[in-house]
Amino acid sequence: YPAATHLTPAGLITHTTVAVKGQLHPDISVHHARTPDARIAITLDCIHMSLYNCQTAQGLLEAFVAARGHMVHVPAEIPAAAAPAQEFAARTAVAVEWTRAPAYAVVAQSALNKLKTATVHWVDVYTGPITWQLRDRTAILSMIDSLRRVHQTAIAVFADGERHKADPTAADYPAA
């Protein structure tokens, strides 16, 4: 069959879970600002996200701000794991093209650890294609700070910036 007849992709990942802990150091870049092709690219370790409008940046920030109210039992910071003795042959990477603000849900979670000696607490932030497992308060606050910078940038970069400039971290923000 000619390639043009295959309109349905051979495979499609519809959901993934990403565990986040500790301080984040995102790489944020802007492409084609103030044009119809404007885009903000964010890279967090092995996660690459592209945003195409300010509504999306505001919506993602709103989702993570909602997680603040659920972090009372989450540990302050989980120590970084030791580096593996050998490099793995393959690494998991996720790339998401965000075209609009996701619907979201935030749920405090807990479970026994692997040794069944203590309860582990975390917060799940469901944002459609990704469930973010926020394992410590440092990750929650760092993600909010990173997405706040993305939102501030998006206000200047995208044509819809003026309509979606309200800051979800502000006390008077009308959350969903």
SEMARLUM-451671 format. One record per residue (C-alpha): residue number from 1; residue in one letter; x, y negated, z. Coordinates in steps of 0.5 Angstrom, whole numbers, padded with zeros to 4 digits. Layout:
<nodes>
(NUM "A" (X Y Z)) ...
</nodes>
This chain:
<nodes>
(1 "Y" (0000 0000 0000)) (2 "P" (0002 -0007 -0001)) (3 "A" (0004 -0011 0005)) (4 "A" (-0001 -0016 0004)) (5 "T" (-0007 -0011 0005)) (6 "H" (-0004 -0010 0012)) (7 "L" (-0008 -0015 0016)) (8 "T" (-0008 -0012 0023)) (9 "P" (-0001 -0011 0026)) (10 "A" (0002 -0004 0027)) (11 "G" (0002 -0005 0035)) (12 "L" (0000 -0011 0040)) (13 "I" (0002 -0012 0047)) (14 "T" (-0004 -0014 0050)) (15 "H" (-0002 -0015 0058)) (16 "T" (0005 -0015 0062)) (17 "T" (0007 -0016 0069)) (18 "V" (0013 -0020 0071)) (19 "A" (0016 -0020 0078)) (20 "V" (0019 -0027 0080)) (21 "K" (0023 -0028 0086)) (22 "G" (0028 -0033 0088)) (23 "Q" (0030 -0040 0085)) (24 "L" (0028 -0041 0078)) (25 "H" (0033 -0044 0073)) (26 "P" (0029 -0045 0066)) (27 "D" (0031 -0048 0060)) (28 "I" (0026 -0053 0057)) (29 "S" (0027 -0055 0050)) (30 "V" (0022 -0060 0046)) (31 "H" (0022 -0059 0038)) (32 "H" (0018 -0064 0033)) (33 "A" (0016 -0068 0039)) (34 "R" (0009 -0073 0037)) (35 "T" (0008 -0069 0030)) (36 "P" (0003 -0063 0029)) (37 "D" (0008 -0058 0029)) (38 "A" (0010 -0060 0036)) (39 "R" (0012 -0055 0041)) (40 "I" (0016 -0054 0048)) (41 "A" (0020 -0048 0049)) (42 "I" (0021 -0045 0056)) (43 "T" (0026 -0039 0058)) (44 "L" (0026 -0036 0064)) (45 "D" (0031 -0030 0064)) (46 "C" (0028 -0025 0060)) (47 "I" (0021 -0029 0059)) (48 "H" (0021 -0034 0053)) (49 "M" (0014 -0038 0052)) (50 "S" (0012 -0043 0047)) (51 "L" (0007 -0048 0049)) (52 "Y" (0003 -0052 0043)) (53 "N" (-0001 -0057 0047)) (54 "C" (-0001 -0061 0053)) (55 "Q" (-0008 -0057 0055)) (56 "T" (-0004 -0051 0056)) (57 "A" (0002 -0054 0060)) (58 "Q" (-0003 -0057 0065)) (59 "G" (-0007 -0050 0065)) (60 "L" (-0001 -0046 0067)) (61 "L" (0001 -0051 0072)) (62 "E" (-0006 -0051 0075)) (63 "A" (-0006 -0043 0076)) (64 "F" (0001 -0043 0080)) (65 "V" (-0002 -0049 0084)) (66 "A" (-0007 -0045 0086)) (67 "A" (-0002 -0040 0089)) (68 "R" (0000 -0044 0094)) (69 "G" (-0006 -0043 0098)) (70 "H" (-0005 -0036 0098)) (71 "M" (0003 -0036 0100)) (72 "V" (0002 -0036 0108)) (73 "H" (0004 -0028 0109)) (74 "V" (0009 -0028 0103)) (75 "P" (0016 -0028 0105)) (76 "A" (0020 -0035 0104)) (77 "E" (0026 -0032 0100)) (78 "I" (0028 -0025 0098)) (79 "P" (0035 -0024 0097)) (80 "A" (0038 -0022 0090)) (81 "A" (0039 -0015 0088)) (82 "A" (0046 -0013 0087)) (83 "A" (0048 -0013 0080)) (84 "P" (0048 -0006 0077)) (85 "A" (0054 -0002 0076)) (86 "Q" (0053 -0002 0069)) (87 "E" (0050 -0006 0064)) (88 "F" (0043 -0003 0061)) (89 "A" (0043 -0001 0054)) (90 "A" (0036 -0004 0053)) (91 "R" (0033 -0010 0057)) (92 "T" (0026 -0012 0057)) (93 "A" (0024 -0019 0054)) (94 "V" (0017 -0022 0054)) (95 "A" (0015 -0028 0049)) (96 "V" (0009 -0031 0049)) (97 "E" (0006 -0036 0045)) (98 "W" (0001 -0040 0049)) (99 "T" (-0004 -0044 0044)) (100 "R" (-0009 -0046 0050)) (101 "A" (-0010 -0046 0057)) (102 "P" (-0011 -0039 0060)) (103 "A" (-0017 -0037 0065)) (104 "Y" (-0013 -0035 0071)) (105 "A" (-0014 -0032 0078)) (106 "V" (-0010 -0032 0084)) (107 "V" (-0010 -0026 0089)) (108 "A" (-0006 -0025 0095)) (109 "Q" (-0003 -0018 0095)) (110 "S" (0000 -0013 0100)) (111 "A" (0002 -0006 0100)) (112 "L" (0007 -0001 0104)) (113 "N" (0014 -0001 0102)) (114 "K" (0017 0005 0099)) (115 "L" (0019 0008 0105)) (116 "K" (0012 0006 0108)) (117 "T" (0015 0003 0114)) (118 "A" (0013 -0004 0113)) (119 "T" (0008 -0008 0109)) (120 "V" (0010 -0012 0103)) (121 "H" (0006 -0019 0101)) (122 "W" (0006 -0022 0094)) (123 "V" (0001 -0027 0090)) (124 "D" (-0001 -0024 0083)) (125 "V" (-0003 -0030 0078)) (126 "Y" (-0007 -0027 0073)) (127 "T" (-0006 -0032 0066)) (128 "G" (-0009 -0027 0061)) (129 "P" (-0003 -0024 0057)) (130 "I" (0001 -0024 0064)) (131 "T" (0000 -0022 0071)) (132 "W" (0006 -0026 0075)) (133 "Q" (0008 -0022 0081)) (134 "L" (0010 -0028 0086)) (135 "R" (0015 -0024 0091)) (136 "D" (0017 -0030 0095)) (137 "R" (0015 -0037 0097)) (138 "T" (0021 -0040 0093)) (139 "A" (0019 -0037 0087)) (140 "I" (0012 -0040 0088)) (141 "L" (0015 -0047 0089)) (142 "S" (0020 -0046 0084)) (143 "M" (0015 -0044 0079)) (144 "I" (0011 -0050 0081)) (145 "D" (0016 -0055 0080)) (146 "S" (0019 -0052 0073)) (147 "L" (0011 -0053 0070)) (148 "R" (0011 -0060 0073)) (149 "R" (0017 -0062 0069)) (150 "V" (0014 -0058 0063)) (151 "H" (0007 -0062 0064)) (152 "Q" (0010 -0068 0065)) (153 "T" (0014 -0067 0058)) (154 "A" (0008 -0065 0055)) (155 "I" (0004 -0071 0056)) (156 "A" (0010 -0075 0052)) (157 "V" (0011 -0069 0047)) (158 "F" (0004 -0067 0045)) (159 "A" (-0002 -0071 0042)) (160 "D" (-0007 -0069 0047)) (161 "G" (-0002 -0071 0053)) (162 "E" (-0007 -0077 0054)) (163 "R" (-0013 -0073 0055)) (164 "H" (-0009 -0068 0060)) (165 "K" (-0005 -0072 0064)) (166 "A" (-0008 -0071 0070)) (167 "D" (-0003 -0068 0075)) (168 "P" (-0006 -0061 0078)) (169 "T" (-0001 -0062 0084)) (170 "A" (-0004 -0068 0086)) (171 "A" (-0009 -0068 0092)) (172 "D" (-0015 -0071 0088)) (173 "Y" (-0014 -0066 0082)) (174 "P" (-0021 -0063 0080)) (175 "A" (-0019 -0056 0080)) (176 "A" (-0023 -0051 0077)) 
</nodes>
